[in-house]
Amino acid sequence: MGSMEQPAQEMTAQKNAVSSSTQVATTPKPGSADTVENQEKSRRAANFRALWTRRLIVGAAILIWAILFYFFFMAVARVGAALTLIFAGALLAYLIYPIVLFLERFIRVLSLL
C-alpha cells in the first residue's frame, strides 16, 4: 500500500508547486481597504474604457454614413440629367397609356378594312 500512496503524494506536491509559482503577488485580505479601493479603481477604469470605446464606435459609424451619403448624392448629381429624362419619359408613358388603349380599338378596326 505504501507504493500507491507515494505517487499520489508526488502529484499533490507537484500541483502545489505549480499553483504557488503561478501566483504573482499575495492577495490582500478580503474586506480590506486596499481590496475595495483597487476594485473601485478597476471598475472606474473599465467603465471609462467602455464609455470611450462606445463613443469612438458611434462617431466612426456616423462619419462612415456621412461619407456614404456624400458619395451617393455626388453620383446622383452626375447622372441627374439622365435620371430626370428617364423619370419624365416613364411618367409620360404612364399618363398616355389609357389613351393608347382607347385608340387601339380604332386602329384594329381600321386595319380590317
C-alpha positions in Angstrom: 0.0 0.0 0.0 2.9 2.3 0.6 3.9 2.3 -3.0 0.5 3.5 -4.2 0.4 6.4 -1.7 3.8 7.7 -2.9 2.8 8.7 -6.5 -0.4 10.4 -5.1 1.8 12.4 -2.7 4.2 13.4 -5.5 1.3 14.6 -7.7 -0.1 16.7 -4.9 3.3 18.2 -4.3 3.7 19.0 -8.0 0.2 20.6 -8.1 1.1 22.8 -5.1 4.4 23.8 -6.7 2.7 24.8 -9.9 -0.1 26.7 -8.2 2.3 28.6 -6.0 4.5 29.5 -8.9 1.6 31.0 -10.9 0.6 33.4 -8.2 2.2 36.8 -8.9 1.6 38.6 -5.7 -0.1 37.8 -2.4 -3.7 38.8 -2.4 -4.9 41.2 0.3 -7.3 40.0 3.0 -10.9 40.1 1.9 -12.7 43.2 3.1 -9.5 45.3 3.5 -9.5 48.9 2.3 -6.8 48.1 -0.3 -9.0 45.5 -2.0 -12.1 47.7 -2.1 -10.1 50.6 -3.4 -8.5 48.6 -6.1 -11.8 47.1 -7.1 -13.3 50.6 -7.3 -10.4 51.8 -9.4 -10.5 48.9 -11.8 -14.3 49.3 -12.1 -13.9 53.0 -12.9 -11.2 52.3 -15.4 -13.3 49.6 -17.1 -16.3 52.0 -17.3 -14.1 54.8 -18.6 -12.7 52.5 -21.4 -16.2 51.2 -22.3 -17.6 54.7 -22.5 -14.9 56.0 -24.8 -15.0 52.8 -26.9 -18.7 53.3 -27.3 -18.2 57.0 -28.3 -15.5 56.0 -30.8 -17.7 53.4 -32.4 -20.7 55.7 -32.7 -18.5 58.6 -34.0 -16.9 56.3 -36.6 -20.3 55.0 -37.7 -21.7 58.5 -38.1 -18.6 59.5 -40.1 -18.9 56.4 -42.4 -22.6 57.0 -43.1 -21.9 60.7 -43.9 -19.2 59.7 -46.4 -21.5 57.1 -48.0 -24.3 59.7 -48.3 -21.9 62.2 -49.8 -20.7 59.8 -52.5 -24.3 58.6 -53.2 -25.5 62.2 -53.7 -22.5 63.1 -55.8 -23.2 60.1 -58.1 -26.9 61.1 -58.3 -25.8 64.7 -59.2 -23.6 63.4 -62.0 -26.4 61.4 -63.6 -29.2 63.7 -62.5 -30.0 65.0 -66.1 -30.3 61.4 -67.4 -32.4 60.3 -64.4 -34.7 63.3 -64.9 -35.2 62.4 -68.6 -35.9 58.7 -67.7 -38.3 59.7 -65.0 -40.1 62.2 -67.3 -40.4 59.6 -70.0 -41.8 57.0 -67.6 -44.3 59.5 -66.3 -45.4 60.5 -69.8 -45.8 56.8 -70.8 -47.9 56.2 -67.7 -50.2 59.1 -68.4 -50.9 58.3 -72.1 -51.3 54.6 -71.6 -55.2 54.8 -71.2 -55.4 56.9 -74.4 -53.3 54.3 -76.3 -55.6 51.5 -75.1 -58.7 53.5 -76.2 -57.2 54.3 -79.7 -56.0 50.7 -80.1 -59.6 49.6 -80.8 -60.0 52.0 -83.7 -56.7 51.1 -85.2 -57.7 47.4 -85.3 -61.0 48.2 -86.9 -59.2 50.3 -89.5 -56.7 47.6 -90.2 -59.6 45.2 -91.0 -60.9 47.4 -93.8 
